[in-house]
Amino acid sequence: MEAAWGVTKGKSNVVVAVVDTGVQMDHPDLQRNQWVNKGEICGNGVDDDGNGYVDDCRGYNFGDNTGIELMGQDSHGTHCAGIVAADSDNNVGVAGVAGGGGGQTGARQMHLT
C-alpha cells in the first residue's frame, strides 16, 4: 500500500459501497469518510429523495429494513469498511486502503448498504 499511496491517495468523489452485515457508524476510524445522502433529511421518517428508502442518510440496512440503525445484528461490516476507508491520518486504529492521507479529510466516502 505504501508504494501505491506514493502514486495516488485517490479522489474524494469516489464512493465505495460496503455490502456486509452491521457497521458501527460512530467508530473513530470511520468518521471522516462516510458518504452522506444529501437528498435525505436524517431522522424525519420520510423518504425525502424518493428512492424508496426512508432516512437513508448514510446507507441502508436491508436486513432490518432501516436507514437509521445500520449496526444490525453483527459488526463484520465495520471490519470490512475499515479495510476500505479507515482514516489513515488520525493516529487511531488502522489505515484503510482508501482512507486518505497527507492531512486530507474525507478522502474517500463509503456508501454502506
C-alpha positions as CSV (number, residue, x, y, z in Angstrom):
1,M,0.0,0.0,0.0
2,E,2.8,2.4,0.8
3,A,4.0,2.2,-2.8
4,A,0.5,2.7,-4.2
5,W,-0.1,5.7,-1.9
6,G,3.2,7.2,-3.3
7,V,1.4,7.3,-6.7
8,T,-2.1,8.4,-5.5
9,K,-4.2,8.6,-2.4
10,G,-7.4,8.7,-4.6
11,K,-10.0,11.2,-5.1
12,S,-12.7,12.4,-2.7
13,N,-15.5,11.9,-5.2
14,V,-15.1,8.1,-5.3
15,V,-17.8,6.3,-3.5
16,V,-17.2,2.6,-2.4
17,A,-20.2,0.5,-1.4
18,V,-19.7,-1.9,1.5
19,V,-22.3,-4.7,1.3
20,D,-22.0,-6.6,4.6
21,T,-23.5,-7.0,8.0
22,G,-23.7,-4.1,10.5
23,V,-21.4,-1.1,10.6
24,Q,-20.6,0.8,13.7
25,M,-21.2,4.3,12.3
26,D,-19.6,6.1,15.3
27,H,-16.4,4.1,15.1
28,P,-13.5,6.6,15.5
29,D,-11.7,5.3,12.3
30,L,-14.8,5.7,10.1
31,Q,-15.8,9.2,11.0
32,R,-14.3,11.3,8.2
33,N,-15.0,9.0,5.2
34,Q,-18.7,8.3,5.4
35,W,-20.9,9.0,2.4
36,V,-23.8,11.4,3.1
37,N,-27.1,11.3,1.1
38,K,-27.6,15.0,0.6
39,G,-31.2,14.4,-0.7
40,E,-32.3,12.9,2.6
41,I,-33.3,14.8,5.8
42,C,-32.0,12.5,8.6
43,G,-34.4,11.2,11.2
44,N,-37.6,12.7,9.9
45,G,-39.2,9.4,8.9
46,V,-39.8,10.5,5.3
47,D,-38.2,9.3,2.0
48,D,-37.2,12.8,1.0
49,D,-35.2,11.8,-2.1
50,G,-37.9,9.5,-3.4
51,N,-35.6,6.5,-3.8
52,G,-37.8,4.1,-1.8
53,Y,-35.7,4.2,1.4
54,V,-36.7,6.2,4.4
55,D,-33.9,8.1,6.3
56,D,-31.1,6.5,4.2
57,C,-28.7,9.3,5.2
58,R,-25.5,7.2,5.4
59,G,-26.7,4.0,3.7
60,Y,-29.4,1.4,4.4
61,N,-29.7,-1.8,6.5
62,F,-31.6,-4.1,4.1
63,G,-31.6,-6.9,6.7
64,D,-33.6,-4.9,9.2
65,N,-35.2,-2.5,6.6
66,T,-34.0,0.7,8.2
67,G,-31.8,3.6,7.2
68,I,-31.4,4.7,10.8
69,E,-29.9,1.7,12.6
70,L,-27.0,0.4,10.4
71,M,-25.4,-1.8,13.0
72,G,-27.9,-4.6,12.8
73,Q,-27.1,-8.0,14.4
74,D,-23.5,-8.2,13.6
75,S,-20.4,-5.9,13.2
76,H,-18.4,-7.7,10.4
77,G,-19.2,-4.7,8.1
78,T,-17.2,-2.4,10.5
79,H,-14.2,-4.6,9.8
80,C,-14.7,-4.5,6.0
81,A,-15.5,-0.8,5.9
82,G,-12.3,-0.2,7.9
83,I,-10.2,-2.1,5.3
84,V,-11.6,0.2,2.7
85,A,-11.9,3.5,4.4
86,A,-10.4,3.7,7.9
87,D,-8.9,7.2,8.4
88,S,-5.2,7.0,7.6
89,D,-4.1,10.2,9.3
90,N,-5.8,10.1,12.7
91,N,-3.3,8.1,14.8
92,V,-6.2,5.7,15.7
93,G,-6.5,2.0,14.9
94,V,-5.6,1.0,11.3
95,A,-5.2,2.7,8.0
96,G,-7.7,1.9,5.3
97,V,-6.7,1.2,1.7
98,A,-8.5,4.4,0.6
99,G,-8.6,6.2,3.9
100,G,-6.9,9.4,2.8
101,G,-3.6,10.7,3.8
102,G,-1.3,13.7,3.8
103,G,-3.7,15.5,6.1
104,Q,-6.7,15.1,3.8
105,T,-10.0,14.6,5.4
106,G,-12.9,12.9,3.8
107,A,-10.6,11.4,1.2
108,R,-12.9,8.6,0.4
109,Q,-16.5,8.1,1.1
110,M,-18.1,4.8,1.9
111,H,-21.7,4.0,1.0
112,L,-22.9,1.5,3.5
113,T,-25.6,-0.9,2.3
